[in-house]
């Protein structure tokens, strides 16, 4: 899988770890058929374990769903009515699949309901949110809600938030409805009620958090008055029911004799409390999960739940599933070498039961465009030689902004793909904003572009002013921009609106004024424009409670600048800046339109290459996987590096998830340099590359020789943790 077609020597800024082939490869161990037909010894042990607390540590590809379904069948075989079994998972898709498989496996063992004799009994299998809806339907009146309460969506949430902000006279420029909804969701996920929100605000937080606490109370009162709940309320209200109404908790827990929980490592604090409350009396709780695949701390998941299960449930039995049926021994060896570097985990080592395959390869590229070309060429070759079908291949990225160069190259080669778990790079809000500003640089009379960003970020030009100017422009046959300037010149705008038009005028003149055509590069002009409007600050304010989201959106703006720079560099003829931008915009539109036509008319979505983030790939598997951007600052992400050991451990688990998605082939790519705003900066190979190849000490040596950004030696920083592993 290592790209070796290009014979040009690469200038290597830093040594890249080579894939070691001298270490002995793990020998595939035949599955031991003991206990339950079709299951290995560990799977059988989990299925046959007596009722009581049971932790099944199911490594990647070890058949955990099969174990859960077979255990349900075994409980029924021992005499438990199916309807007395509750199984909880975390996605509707997983719940549907589990229910279908359980129904098939149970077959004739399902019982008829004694009341009507019509429908067979089935275990109750659902997501935790669906379970909570059913509980609330039975007991909503206890909390002052109607039995037929409405569950509102995001749009309705923002509408309620807007009404709440108006009621307390808070301008949307201070706190937007979207910001308020995000902050309320954050409070609810931590079980913070409206009356407690103000006290939970840190002393050093800005005033908007205190205002949000006031808005939270108004928002929640409005929902209660309307007899409505939002998605977060489903958990919050059930938690409240169980905490303050013991008879209701006992009644709901008494509906079942056994509780099984899938993906237990993904439970949040409030979810775990609800599940524990349901199992407290009968104590027959079987949780299945893998601490090595706990990657959702940012959603509130707490890895401590699975690590400390045996302590919280005395007498718990622990079963480890370590026989992997998905990946080759070479891939599993790399995965084991990686994850054993983590500091706090259940000790387990996967063993492959698959046939040997190629050693994971490392693709070294000069920059991100070269990386996209090399990966796409590799994919194209495999597709052409029919070594893999498109639907069995995936490119995995750490962050959404990385998709731009790959989308561009896949489109150029006409390789059909689907962006999974995210919108296309070209469809993102911030990308459309930046493209609209570029359109205005070359054509101020572009009404559609101006309408999109006339008050983005807010500059005092109200919707009423825009509507009035648009109506006058339509009457005169002119443009919105001409009319806004005319209103300003005639002193018919407020001081704020007139100032806003003036700021827009200065920005639009960036490519039209004296010397503008001599600007060094298009990326520099774009940076000047975005700095001038304060777009980064706008994003940071818009997502004040989600700094990672603001950063990701700003990174997408940087990617547009990089794309513009790539376009300009590729032009052989010398063109002025407006013509460069127009050419870039034309290419952009064609790429988007051609991609939409190809998907709609030519290729089915079920047989295309997948392009997705590592988070979106969890639970999936492919014959061939390309993990790209294996560099310090990307994977591990620079935020995780600054967060210290805990952040790095989660990033390593995320990398582990990516590696274990591959069945037969795995390629890891990295760039020697990456561009930001037209400037190329050197990249460092990810520490995970060294760990995957069994050479973590070489990364530490490299770090010790490297100077930090402020020029101080980094010797001794990030010392190796091998040899001091702690196991729970």
Buried (B, 14 or more C-beta within 10 A) or exposed (E): BBBEEEEEEEEEEEEBBEBEEEEEBBEBEEBEEEBBEEBBBBBBBBBBBEBBBBBBBBBBBBBBBBBBBBBBBBBBEEEBBBBBBBBBBBEEEBBBBBBEBBBEBBEEEBBEEEEEEEEBBBBBBBBBBBBBBEBBEBBBEBBEBEEEBBBBEEEBBBBBBBEBBEBEEBEBEEBBBBBBBBBBBBBBBBBBBBEEBBEBBEEEEEEBBEBBBBBBBBBBEBBBEBBBBBBBBBBBBBBBBBEEBEEBBEEBBEBBBBBBBBBBBBBBBBBBBBBBBBBEEBBBBBBBBBBBBBBBBEEBBBBBBBBEBBEEBEEBBBBBBBBBBBBBBBBBBBBBBBBBBBBBBBEBBBBBBBEEBBBBBBBBBBBBBBBBBBBBBBBBEBBEEEBBBBBBBBBBBBBBBBBBBBBBBBBEBEBBBBBBBBEBBBEBBBBBBBBBBBBBBBBBEBBEBBEBBBBBBBBBBBEEBBEBBBEBBEEEEBBBBBBBBBBBEEEEBEEEBBBBBEBBBEBBEBBEEEEBEEBEBBBBBBBEBBEEBEBBEBBBBBBBBBEEBBBBBBBBBBBBBBBBBBBBEEEEEEBEBBBBBBBBBEBBEEBBEEBEEBBEEEBEEEEBBBBBBBBBBBBBBBBBBBBBBBBBBBBBBEBBBEBEEEBBBBBBBBBBBBBBBBBBBBBBBBBBBBBBBBEBEEBBBBBBBBBBBBBBEBBBBBBBEBEEEEEEEBEEEBEBBEEEEEEB
